[in-house]
Amino acid sequence: MAKTAGEPGGLAVKKSICWWCKGRCAVNVYLDQDRLVKVAPDPEAQEGARGSGCRGMRYKNAAAWFYSKHRLNYPLKRAGRRGENKWERIPWEQALDEIARRLAQLREEHGAETLVAVSGDSWTHDEYKTRFLNLFGTPNIIGPGPICMGPRSLVCEAVMGWYTQFMVRPQSRCIVSLGCDISIGRPGTYLTLLEAQSKGAKLITIDPRRTETTARSDIWLQLRPGTDAALLLAMINHIIAKGLYDKDFVEKWCYGFEALSNRVAAYTPEKAAEICALPADQIKTAAEVYATNRPGIFVEGMGVEQQSNAAQIIHARAILAALTGNIDVAGGEELPGPHAHIVTDRQVELLTALTPEQRVKQVAYDKYKLHSWPGQELLLKHIGERAGEKGGVHWYTGQANQPSVYRAILSGEPYPIKAMIASAGNPMVSHANTGLVYNALKKLDLFVVHDLIMTPSSQLADYVLPATSWLERPQLWSYMGYTDALAACQAAVPAQTGRYDRRHDFDLWRGLGIRLGQKEKWPWKTLEESYGQRVKGLDLSFDELAAKGSFKDIAPSYKKYEKQGFATPTGKVELYSTIFEKLGCDPLPYYSPPPTERDPELSREYPLMLINGSRVRTYMHTLWREVDAVRAKHPDPTVQIHPDTARDLAIDDGDWVWIETRMGRIRQRCRYFTGIKPNVVHADGQWWYPELPGEEPFLYGVWLSNANVILDDNPDMCNEITGSWSLRHGRCKVYK
């Protein structure tokens, strides 16, 4: 730890990795004695660790966030009725004893599958959570995987044999932003994108809204929400028709080209133009620019994953990469593979501890099979032939279907689900169909929350456990196991036992595991000891690795398929997916209208298309609204409406309006926005009011403005392959 010059008394500085968003930016943490003063970007960070997607907003308010009155400091046990906001402070050991004892009772009465775990944002060590669950015997874990990176990782693993790394390089010649505002959602990537653009790279953006990324684009395809699959299939059609594909790569390394050609014959640019509300010539131009500027790369985001066609869209984008020979080349869709010298997240999970008999008990096991155990077993088999037990992206995949789990809690079918532990998850705010979630949580016999602050979900818990932030714990990050690069650091802010007793989730899961008969499977007493064992294969210790921050000891290599093929059943990129076929799904991508667009009566009653939840620079999912200085930058939930539409509805800029669907209504403040089509509105997502009372009926205002209150998660509308539920193409009406 060094002293900085030029400041009174000098401040101590520690290098760390910021986990306040997905960027994982390298930072310096400044301390006065042991007290956090500020966080700032590390000017010495190497490529891939740079960036500040929040433009310093969170850094400038680091101390206010860390010492906020909303932070949880000690374990709490419910002392009144659920939702009454009455609590008793108890020691950690008592909390773990009581929770473990109740879990043991429920397992004895109903089987291990009676427990569900909730994942959330990736600021936790979920590989240890999954280890505990596999040893406990439950296959039921839910969270944002199916509407976040889960579809991308799973579809790419099925089609290419690995999860592609959306790392734009300076040598990238074409970047396609698909359902993602890279400037906010991929901050480090955005900096490299700007560098690539300065060297002549083309940027194509597919987005129904104007963003900072669209403003920098050579081509902006402002399509009708929910029609991305039709657009990409038309691009495939045009590239094949014009002979713009890489014939050598397709002949040697692609499976199913003829079947693909037959499928896309119906998706002409003219047909897609009708579906997507785009000019056909613009679709053709985009296809030609992408095909003729190589290497090219797609960077997609949750605008894709949160659609009913999620798997088909990602399959189509993978096909475009294959047709143009952009796979496993520098500046294209790199396939790095797992780190060869460490114990990966996937290995920590102990997948084999979960027996076949328990796997088939996973809720919705026989549906959405790629994202549940049937698909996992197929992927593990074929990827294991290349990567061994290290292979595959961990815990975001292999989940139970979240909408089906909540319905199972309420119905008791196919079996009783009585317990839930939510770690880094705030289901009352972040899960669709809030009313259903509420009723399910209230029915549980045991609900435990491990989080940073009190939330609407915490108020319904039996136990609320205080979590450490990234500032207070060591970190080892291998990008969920899909890359051979590492990032590591020690805890930046020393534990202050006299002020609070927060613990990270390793302590939670190990503590419960020890009490539930798993002692021999937890050979490490601390997270630091575990990390030390996991990096033993390197030529440096964890302390030495942490001192480096970001680290890459394996020279990049490309076109590895020329020696070993692809980790798929055919050894090729599967344009026609044999894994999808084995799972009983369509092996080729297709476009199907969003469920909300198939009902003419619904469209008449609710004439506007509703999209929601794009990231704002101010917040990260459900966090940061509790910090006054940050809240002041975006104080109210806002719905973007085209001025012409708003005036027709007698709504002025700044008016509070109702947004109503068949599920109910919420209120947000109107913001005139010309960067959206007149028949589309965009609402803020995951909104709650930490300043309002926590007890029922308020629950911090969770019912007032949260878009999830009015969004349906009907399992019948989930994607057939990945189980993704629709958040990006609803129907609504808006009025004062």
C-alpha positions in Angstrom: 0.0 0.0 0.0 1.5 3.3 -1.1 1.0 6.9 -0.2 -0.2 9.4 -2.7 1.5 12.7 -3.1 0.0 16.2 -3.3 -2.7 15.6 -0.7 -2.7 16.8 2.9 -1.3 14.1 5.1 -1.2 11.8 2.1 -3.8 9.0 1.5 -3.1 5.3 1.4 -4.0 3.8 -2.0 -4.9 0.2 -2.9 -5.5 -1.2 -6.3 -8.8 -3.0 -6.8 -11.4 -4.0 -9.3 -14.7 -2.1 -9.3 -17.8 -4.4 -9.3 -20.4 -1.7 -9.3 -21.3 -2.6 -12.8 -20.3 -5.2 -15.4 -17.3 -3.2 -16.6 -14.9 -4.6 -13.9 -12.7 -1.5 -14.3 -9.4 -1.3 -12.6 -9.4 1.3 -9.8 -7.4 2.9 -7.1 -9.1 3.0 -3.6 -8.0 5.9 -1.4 -8.0 5.5 2.4 -7.5 7.9 5.3 -6.4 5.5 8.1 -8.9 2.7 7.5 -11.7 5.0 6.3 -12.7 5.0 2.6 -12.3 8.5 1.0 -12.7 7.9 -2.7 -12.4 5.6 -5.7 -10.8 6.6 -9.0 -9.8 4.9 -12.3 -6.4 3.3 -12.3 -4.3 5.2 -14.9 -1.9 2.3 -15.1 -4.6 -0.3 -16.0 -3.9 -2.5 -19.0 -6.2 -2.9 -22.0 -9.5 -4.6 -21.1 -9.5 -3.3 -17.5 -9.9 0.4 -18.5 -13.1 2.3 -18.7 -15.7 4.2 -16.6 -19.2 3.5 -17.9 -20.6 5.6 -15.1 -18.4 8.5 -16.1 -17.1 8.6 -12.5 -20.6 9.0 -11.0 -20.2 6.0 -8.6 -16.6 6.7 -8.0 -17.3 10.3 -6.8 -19.9 9.0 -4.4 -18.1 5.9 -3.2 -17.9 7.0 0.5 -21.5 8.1 0.6 -22.5 4.7 -0.7 -20.2 2.8 1.5 -21.3 4.6 4.7 -24.9 5.0 3.8 -27.5 4.6 6.5 -29.2 2.0 4.2 -26.2 -0.4 4.4 -26.8 -3.6 6.4 -24.4 -4.0 9.3 -25.5 -6.9 11.5 -27.7 -10.0 11.0 -31.4 -9.4 11.6 -34.1 -11.9 12.6 -37.7 -11.1 12.0 -39.4 -10.1 15.3 -42.9 -9.4 13.9 -45.1 -10.5 11.0 -43.5 -10.6 7.6 -43.5 -7.2 6.2 -44.0 -5.5 9.6 -40.4 -4.1 9.6 -39.7 -5.4 13.1 -36.3 -7.0 13.7 -34.0 -8.5 16.3 -30.3 -8.1 16.0 -28.5 -11.5 16.4 -25.0 -12.9 16.0 -23.9 -14.5 12.7 -23.4 -17.9 14.4 -26.9 -17.9 15.8 -28.4 -16.9 12.4 -26.4 -19.7 10.6 -27.4 -22.3 13.3 -31.1 -21.5 13.1 -31.2 -21.3 9.2 -29.3 -24.6 8.9 -31.5 -26.3 11.4 -34.7 -25.2 9.6 -33.2 -26.3 6.2 -32.4 -29.7 7.6 -36.0 -30.1 8.8 -37.5 -29.0 5.5 -35.2 -31.3 3.6 -36.2 -34.2 5.8 -39.9 -33.4 5.3 -40.0 -32.5 1.6 -36.7 -33.5 0.0 -33.7 -31.3 -0.9 -35.5 -29.8 -3.9 -37.7 -27.8 -1.5 -34.9 -25.2 -1.4 -34.6 -22.6 -4.1 -31.7 -20.1 -4.3 -31.9 -16.7 -6.0 -28.9 -15.3 -7.8 -28.7 -11.6 -8.8 -26.1 -9.2 -9.9 -22.6 -10.8 -10.3 -21.0 -9.1 -7.4 -21.0 -12.3 -5.4 -19.1 -15.6 -5.6 -21.9 -17.7 -7.0 -19.6 -20.7 -7.7 -19.6 -21.3 -3.9 -23.4 -20.9 -3.8 -23.7 -23.6 -6.5 -21.3 -25.8 -4.7 -23.5 -25.6 -1.6 -26.7 -26.3 -3.5 -25.2 -29.3 -5.4 -24.0 -30.8 -2.1 -27.3 -30.0 -0.4 -29.1 -31.8 -3.3 -31.3 -29.1 -4.9 -31.3 -28.5 -8.6 -33.3 -25.2 -8.2 -31.5 -22.0 -8.7 -33.1 -19.0 -10.3 -32.1 -15.5 -11.3 -31.3 -13.3 -14.3 -29.4 -15.8 -16.3 -32.1 -16.5 -18.9 -32.6 -12.8 -19.5 -28.9 -11.7 -19.2 -25.9 -13.6 -20.5 -27.4 -17.1 -20.2 -28.9 -17.3 -23.7 -25.7 -16.0 -25.3 -23.4 -18.3 -23.5 -25.6 -21.4 -24.0 -26.5 -20.9 -27.6 -22.9 -20.1 -28.5 -21.7 -23.2 -26.6 -24.2 -25.3 -28.5 -23.4 -23.8 -31.9 -19.7 -23.1 -31.7 -18.6 -25.1 -28.7 -17.7 -22.1 -26.6 -18.9 -18.7 -25.4 -17.6 -16.0 -27.7 -15.7 -13.1 -26.1 -17.3 -9.8 -27.2 -14.0 -8.0 -26.8 -13.6 -5.4 -29.5 -10.0 -5.1 -30.6 -8.3 -2.1 -32.3 -8.0 -4.3 -35.5 -11.8 -5.0 -35.6 -13.1 -3.6 -38.9 -16.8 -3.8 -38.2 -18.7 -3.8 -34.9 -22.4 -4.6 -34.7 -24.1 -3.4 -31.5 -27.2 -5.6 -31.1 -29.7 -4.6 -28.4 -26.9 -2.9 -26.3 -25.8 0.7 -25.6 -22.1 -0.1 -25.5 -21.3 3.3 -24.1 -23.0 2.3 -20.8 -23.3 -1.5 -20.9 -19.8 -2.3 -22.0 -17.5 0.6 -20.8 -14.2 -1.0 -21.4 -15.3 -2.3 -24.8 -16.6 1.2 -25.7 -13.1 2.7 -25.3 -11.6 0.1 -27.7 -14.5 0.6 -30.0 -13.6 4.3 -30.3 -10.0 3.3 -31.0 -11.1 0.9 -33.7 -13.3 3.6 -35.2 -10.4 6.0 -35.3 -8.7 3.4 -37.5 -11.6 3.1 -39.9 -13.8 0.5 -38.3 -17.5 0.6 -39.2 -20.2 0.6 -36.5 -23.7 -0.8 -37.1 -26.2 -0.4 -34.3 -29.5 -2.4 -34.1 -31.7 -0.6 -31.5 -35.2 0.9 -31.4 -33.9 3.8 -29.4 -31.4 6.5 -30.1 -28.4 6.2 -27.8 -24.8 7.5 -27.5 -23.9 4.3 -29.5 -26.3 5.0 -32.3 -25.0 8.5 -32.5 -21.6 7.2 -33.4 -22.9 4.6 -35.9 -22.3 4.4 -39.6 -25.7 2.6 -39.8 -28.5 2.8 -37.3 -31.2 0.1 -37.8 -34.1 1.5 -35.8 -36.2 -1.6 -36.0 -39.6 -2.4 -34.5 -39.1 -3.9 -31.0 -39.1 -7.7 -31.0 -38.2 -8.2 -34.7 -34.4 -8.7 -34.4 -34.5 -12.3 -35.6 -36.3 -11.3 -38.8 -33.6 -8.7 -39.5 -30.7 -11.0 -38.9 -32.2 -13.7 -41.0 -32.6 -11.2 -43.8 -29.0 -10.2 -43.5 -28.0 -13.9 -43.8 -30.3 -14.2 -46.8 -28.6 -11.3 -48.6 -25.1 -12.4 -47.8 -25.7 -15.8 -49.2 -27.6 -14.5 -52.2 -24.8 -12.1 -53.1 -22.0 -14.7 -52.5 -20.5 -12.5 -49.8 -19.8 -15.4 -47.4 -16.4 -17.0 -46.7 -16.8 -20.1 -49.0 -13.7 -21.8 -47.8 -14.6 -21.5 -44.1 -18.2 -22.5 -44.7 -17.2 -25.6 -46.7 -14.6 -26.8 -44.2 -16.0 -25.7 -40.9 -19.8 -25.2 -41.0 -22.5 -27.8 -40.7 -25.9 -27.4 -42.3 -25.4 -24.7 -44.9 -27.9 -26.1 -47.4 -30.6 -26.4 -44.7 -29.8 -22.8 -43.6 -30.1 -21.6 -47.2 -33.5 -23.2 -47.5 -34.7 -21.7 -44.2 -33.6 -18.1 -44.9 -35.0 -18.1 -48.5 -38.3 -16.8 -47.1 -36.6 -14.0 -45.2 -35.8 -11.6 -48.0 -34.8 -8.0 -47.1 -38.1 -6.9 -48.5 -40.0 -9.3 -46.2 -38.0 -8.2 -43.2 -38.5 -4.6 -44.1 -42.3 -5.1 -43.6 -41.7 -6.9 -40.3 -39.1 -4.6 -38.9 -40.4 -1.3 -40.2 -37.1 -0.6 -41.9 -36.1 0.2 -45.5 -35.1 -2.9 -47.4 -32.1 -1.1 -48.8 -30.8 -0.3 -45.3 -30.9 -4.0 -44.4 -29.0 -4.9 -47.6 -26.4 -2.2 -46.9 -25.9 -3.3 -43.3 -25.4 -6.9 -44.5 -22.9 -5.9 -47.1 -20.9 -3.6 -44.7 -20.7 -6.4 -42.2 -19.7 -9.0 -44.7 -17.0 -7.0 -46.5 -15.3 -5.4 -43.4 -13.5 -8.2 -41.7 -12.8 -9.1 -39.0 -16.2 -8.2 -37.6 -17.7 -8.7 -34.2 -21.2 -8.6 -32.5 -21.6 -6.9 -29.1 -25.1 -7.7 -27.8 -26.9 -7.0 -24.6 -30.1 -7.6 -22.7 -32.2 -6.0 -25.5 -31.7 -9.4 -27.1 -31.8 -11.8 -24.2 -35.1 -10.3 -22.9 -37.1 -11.3 -26.0 -39.3 -14.3 -26.7 -37.0 -15.0 -29.7 -33.8 -14.7 -27.7 -32.2 -18.0 -28.7 -33.1 -17.6 -32.3 -31.6 -14.1 -32.4 -28.3 -15.3 -30.9 -28.2 -18.3 -33.2 -28.6 -16.0 -36.2 -25.8 -13.7 -35.0 -23.6 -16.7 -34.5 -24.4 -17.9 -38.0 -23.5 -14.4 -39.4 -20.1 -14.7 -37.7 -19.6 -18.1 -39.2 -20.6 -17.2 -42.7 -18.1 -14.4 -42.7 -15.2 -16.4 -41.2 -15.1 -14.1 -38.1 -14.8 -16.9 -35.6 -11.7 -17.2 -33.5 -9.8 -14.5 -35.2 -8.2 -11.4 -33.7 -10.7 -8.6 -33.7 -13.6 -11.0 -34.4 -15.5 -13.5 -32.2 -12.6 -14.9 -30.2 -12.9 -18.3 -28.5 -10.3 -18.2 -25.8 -11.2 -21.2 -23.7 -10.9 -21.6 -19.9 -7.8 -20.7 -18.0 -5.5 -23.7 -18.1 -3.6 -23.0 -14.9 -6.3 -22.3 -12.3 -9.2 -24.1 -10.8 -12.2 -22.6 -12.6 -15.5 -21.5 -11.3 -17.1 -24.6 -13.0 -14.7 -26.9 -11.1 -15.6 -25.3 -7.8 -19.3 -26.0 -8.3 -18.9 -29.8 -8.0 -21.6 -30.5 -10.6 -21.2 -34.3 -10.1 -22.4 -33.9 -6.5 -25.9 -33.4 -7.8 -27.2 -36.9 -8.5 -29.2 -37.8 -11.7 -32.2 -38.5 -9.5 -32.1 -34.9 -8.2 -31.4 -33.3 -11.6 -34.6 -34.5 -13.0 -36.5 -32.8 -10.2 -35.5 -29.4 -11.4 -38.6 -27.3 -11.9 -39.5 -27.2 -15.7 -36.8 -29.8 -16.3 -38.6 -31.0 -19.4 -39.1 -27.6 -20.9 -36.6 -24.9 -22.1 -34.1 -27.6 -22.1 -31.0 -25.8 -23.1 -31.1 -23.7 -19.9 -31.8 -26.7 -17.6 -30.1 -30.0 -16.9 -30.8 -31.8 -20.2 -29.0 -29.1 -22.2 -26.2 -28.8 -19.6 -25.5 -32.5 -19.8 -25.1 -32.3 -23.6 -22.9 -29.3 -23.5 -20.7 -30.7 -20.7 -20.2 -33.9 -22.7 -19.0 -32.2 -25.9 -17.2 -29.3 -24.3 -15.6 -31.7 -21.9 -13.9 -33.4 -24.8 -11.9 -30.2 -25.3 -11.8 -28.5 -21.9 -12.3 -31.3 -19.5 -14.0 -30.5 -16.2 -13.0 -26.8 -16.6 -15.4 -26.3 -19.4 -18.5 -24.2 -19.7 -19.8 -21.0 -18.3 -20.9 -21.5 -14.7 -23.8 -20.6 -12.5 -25.7 -18.3 -14.9 -26.7 -21.4 -16.7 -28.3 -24.7 -15.7 -31.1 -22.9 -13.9 -34.7 -23.8 -13.1 -37.2 -21.7 -15.0 -37.9 -18.7 -12.8 -41.6 -18.1 -13.8 -42.4 -21.8 -13.3 -40.7 -21.8 -9.8 -42.9 -19.0 -8.5 -46.0 -20.8 -9.7 -44.7 -24.1 -8.2 -44.4 -22.3 -4.8 -48.0 -21.2 -4.9 -49.4 -24.5 -6.3 -47.3 -27.0 -4.5 -46.8 -28.8 -7.8 -44.8 -30.8 -8.8 -43.7 -30.7 -5.1 -43.6 -28.4 -2.2 -41.1 -25.5 -2.3 -40.8 -24.2 1.2 -37.4 -22.4 1.4 -35.6 -19.7 -0.5 -32.2 -18.0 0.0 -31.6 -14.8 -2.1 -28.0 -13.6 -2.4 -27.4 -10.4 -4.4 -30.9 -10.7 -5.6 -33.9 -8.4 -5.0 -36.8 -10.4 -6.5 -39.5 -8.0 -5.5 -37.9 -5.4 -7.7 -36.0 -7.3 -10.4 -38.3 -10.2 -11.1 -41.2 -9.9 -13.5 -44.8 -10.1 -12.3 -44.2 -8.6 -8.9 -47.7 -9.5 -7.6 -46.9 -13.2 -8.2 -43.5 -12.9 -6.7 -45.0 -11.2 -3.6 -47.6 -13.9 -3.1 -44.9 -16.7 -3.5 -42.5 -15.1 -1.0 -45.2 -14.7 1.6 -46.1 -18.4 1.3 -42.5 -19.6 2.0 -41.7 -21.3 5.4 -38.2 -19.9 5.3 -36.9 -16.9 3.4 -33.3 -15.7 3.8 -31.8 -12.6 2.2 -28.1 -11.8 2.0 -27.6 -8.3 0.7 -25.9 -4.9 0.9 -28.9 -2.8 1.9 -32.5 -3.2 3.1 -34.8 -3.7 0.1 -38.5 -4.5 -0.5 -37.4 -8.2 -0.7 -35.6 -8.0 2.6 -38.7 -6.8 4.3 -40.4 -10.1 3.6 -37.6 -12.2 4.9 -37.2 -14.2 8.1 -33.5 -13.5 8.3 -31.6 -10.6 6.7 -27.8 -11.0 6.6 -25.3 -8.2 5.8 -23.1 -8.7 2.8 -19.6 -7.2 2.2 -19.2 -5.1 -0.9 -16.4 -5.6 -3.4 -14.4 -3.1 -1.4 -14.3 -5.3 1.6 -13.3 -8.7 0.1 -10.6 -10.3 -2.0 -11.6 -11.0 -5.6 -10.6 -13.6 -8.2 -12.4 -13.1 -11.5 -12.0 -15.2 -14.6 -15.0 -13.8 -16.4 -17.3 -16.7 -15.4 -14.8 -19.2 -16.7 -15.1 -18.4 -20.4 -11.7 -16.6 -20.9 -8.1 -17.3 -20.0 -7.5 -13.8 -18.5 -7.7 -13.2 -14.8 -8.4 -10.3 -12.5 -7.6 -10.3 -8.8 -7.2 -8.0 -5.8 -7.1 -8.1 -2.0 -9.8 -6.4 0.1 -9.3 -2.6 -0.2 -11.1 -1.5 2.9 -10.1 -3.4 6.1 -12.8 -5.0 8.1 -14.0 -2.7 10.9 -15.5 -5.2 13.3 -16.4 -2.6 15.9 -18.6 -0.8 13.4 -20.3 -3.7 11.7 -20.2 -7.4 11.0 -20.7 -7.9 7.3 -19.6 -11.2 5.7 -19.2 -12.3 2.1 -21.2 -15.1 0.6 -18.3 -17.6 0.8 -18.8 -17.4 4.6 -22.5 -17.8 4.2 -22.4 -20.9 2.0 -19.5 -22.5 3.8 -21.1 -21.8 7.2 -24.4 -23.4 6.2 -22.6 -26.3 4.5 -20.5 -27.2 7.5 -23.7 -27.3 9.6 -25.5 -29.5 7.1 -22.9 -32.3 6.8 -20.7 -30.9 4.0 -17.6 -30.3 6.1 -15.2 -32.5 4.1 -16.2 -30.7 0.9 -15.2 -27.3 2.3 -11.4 -27.8 2.8 -10.8 -24.0 3.0 -11.6 -22.0 6.0 -11.5 -18.6 4.3 -12.1 -17.2 0.8 -8.4 -16.1 0.6 -7.3 -19.7 1.3 -9.6 -21.0 -1.4 -8.2 -18.5 -3.9 -4.7 -19.5 -2.9 -5.5 -23.1 -3.7 -7.2 -22.2 -7.0 -4.2 -20.4 -8.4 -1.6 -22.9 -7.4 -1.0 -23.8 -11.0 0.3 -20.3 -11.7 3.9 -19.3 -11.2 2.8 -16.8 -8.6 0.7 -16.8 -5.4 -2.6 -15.1 -4.9 -1.0 -12.2 -3.2 1.3 -11.7 -6.2 -1.5 -12.1 -8.6 -3.6 -9.5 -6.6 -0.7 -7.1 -6.7 -0.8 -7.3 -10.5 -4.6 -6.7 -10.7 -5.4 -7.9 -14.3 -3.3 -10.7 -15.5 -2.9 -12.8 -18.6 -0.2 -15.4 -18.7 -1.3 -17.2 -21.9 -0.4 -15.7 -25.3 -3.5 -15.3 -27.4 -4.0 -17.9 -30.1 -6.4 -18.0 -33.0 -8.0 -20.5 -35.4 -7.6 -23.3 -32.8 -10.3 -25.2 -34.6 -7.8 -26.0 -37.4 -6.0 -28.4 -34.9 -8.9 -29.6 -32.7 -12.2 -28.7 -34.4 -15.1 -27.1 -32.6 -16.5 -28.6 -29.4 -19.8 -29.5 -31.0 -21.2 -32.9 -31.9 -20.1 -32.4 -35.6 -16.8 -30.7 -34.7 -18.0 -27.8 -36.8 -19.9 -24.6 -36.3 -23.5 -25.8 -36.4 -25.6 -23.6 -38.5 -28.0 -26.4 -38.1 -27.8 -27.2 -34.4 -27.8 -30.9 -33.7 -28.0 -30.2 -29.9 -31.2 -28.2 -30.4 -32.5 -31.0 -32.5 -31.7 -33.6 -29.7 -33.5 -31.4 -27.3 -36.6 -31.4 -29.5 -36.3 -27.8 -30.6 -36.0 -26.3 -34.1 -32.3 -26.7 -35.2 -32.4 -23.5 -37.3 -33.3 -20.0 -36.3 -36.6 -18.5 -37.2 -38.7 -15.4 -36.5 -41.9 -15.6 -34.6 -43.9 -12.4 -33.7 -43.8 -11.5 -30.0 -46.7 -13.1 -28.1 -48.1 -9.6 -27.4 -48.3 -8.9 -31.1 -50.4 -11.9 -32.0 -53.6 -10.7 -30.3 -55.4 -7.9 -32.3 -57.7 -7.2 -29.4 -54.8 -6.6 -27.1 -53.2 -4.2 -29.6 -56.5 -2.2 -29.9 -56.9 -2.0 -26.1 -53.3 -1.1 -25.6 -52.0 0.7 -28.7 -48.5 1.5 -27.6 -45.5 -0.9 -27.6 -43.7 -1.0 -24.3 -40.0 -1.6 -23.9 -38.2 -1.0 -20.6 -35.2 -1.4 -18.5 -32.3 -0.1 -20.6 -29.4 0.9 -18.4 -29.0 4.5 -17.2 -25.6 5.7 -16.3 -26.8 6.7 -12.8 -27.9 3.3 -11.4 -27.0 -0.3 -11.6 -30.1 -2.5 -11.6 -31.7 -1.9 -8.2 -28.8 -0.2 -6.4 -27.8 3.5 -5.9 -31.2 5.1 -5.6 -30.5 5.3 -1.8 -27.5 7.7 -2.3 -28.8 11.3 -2.4 -26.1 12.8 -4.6 -26.6 10.0 -7.2 -30.4 10.1 -6.9 -30.3 13.9 -7.6 -29.0 13.1 -11.1 -32.0 11.0 -12.0 -34.5 11.6 -9.2 -37.7 10.2 -10.7 -38.6 7.2 -12.9 -39.1 8.4 -16.5 -40.9 7.1 -19.5 -39.7 8.2 -22.9 -42.5 9.2 -25.2 -42.3 10.7 -28.7 -43.5 14.3 -28.5 -46.2 13.8 -31.2 -47.6 10.8 -29.3 -47.6 12.7 -26.0 -49.3 15.8 -27.4 -52.0 13.6 -28.9 -52.6 12.2 -25.4 -52.6 15.8 -23.9 -49.4 14.9 -21.9 -46.8 17.6 -21.4 -43.1 17.0 -20.9 -42.5 16.3 -17.2 -46.1 15.2 -16.4 -46.6 12.2 -14.2 -48.4 9.6 -16.2 -49.9 6.1 -15.8 -48.5 3.3 -17.8 -51.1 0.6 -17.9 -51.0 -3.0 -19.2 -53.4 -6.0 -18.5 -51.3 -6.6 -15.4 -52.0 -3.3 -13.8 -50.5 0.2 -13.9 -47.6 2.2 -12.6 -46.7 5.9 -12.6 -43.6 7.5 -14.1 -42.7 11.0 -15.3 -43.0 11.7 -19.0 -39.9 12.7 -20.9 -40.3 13.9 -24.5 -37.9 11.9 -26.7 -37.6 12.1 -30.4 -35.2 9.1 -30.6 -38.1 6.6 -30.4 -40.8 5.8 -32.8 -44.3 7.3 -32.2 -45.9 4.0 -31.4 -43.2 2.9 -28.8 -42.6 4.1 -25.3 -39.6 3.2 -23.1 -40.0 2.9 -19.3 -37.4 2.9 -16.5 -37.0 -0.5 -15.0 -36.4 -1.9 -11.4 -37.6 1.3 -9.7 -38.2 1.6 -5.9 -38.1 4.4 -3.3 -35.7 3.7 -0.4 -36.9 6.9 1.3 -40.4 5.6 1.7 -41.4 3.3 4.7 -40.2 -0.2 4.6 -43.2 -1.9 6.2 -46.3 -3.0 4.4 -48.2 -1.8 2.5 -45.3 0.5 1.3 -42.4 -1.9 0.9 -40.3 1.2 -0.1 -42.8 2.0 -2.8 -42.2 -1.1 -4.8 -45.7 -1.0 -6.3 -45.6 2.6 -7.5 -43.2 2.8 -10.5 -41.5 -0.6 -11.0 -42.0 -1.8 -14.5 -42.0 -5.4 -13.4 -45.3 -4.8 -11.7 -47.0 -4.6 -15.1 -44.9 -7.2 -17.0 -46.1 -10.7 -17.5 -43.8 -13.7 -17.2 -46.2 -16.4 -18.4 -44.2 -19.6 -18.9 -46.2 -20.3 -22.1 -44.6 -17.1 -23.6 -41.0 -18.1 -22.6 -38.5 -18.9 -25.3 -38.7 -22.6 -26.1 -35.0 -23.2 -25.9 -33.7 -21.0 -23.1 -36.8 -20.1 -21.1 -36.2 -16.4 -21.5 -39.3 -14.3 -20.7 -40.4 -11.2 -22.6 -39.5 -7.8 -21.2 -38.9 -5.9 -24.4 -42.1 -6.0 -26.3 -45.2 -5.5 -24.2 -48.4 -3.6 -25.0 -49.6 -0.6 -23.0 -51.5 2.6 -22.9 -50.4 5.9 -21.3 -52.4 8.7 -19.7 -52.1 11.4 -17.2 
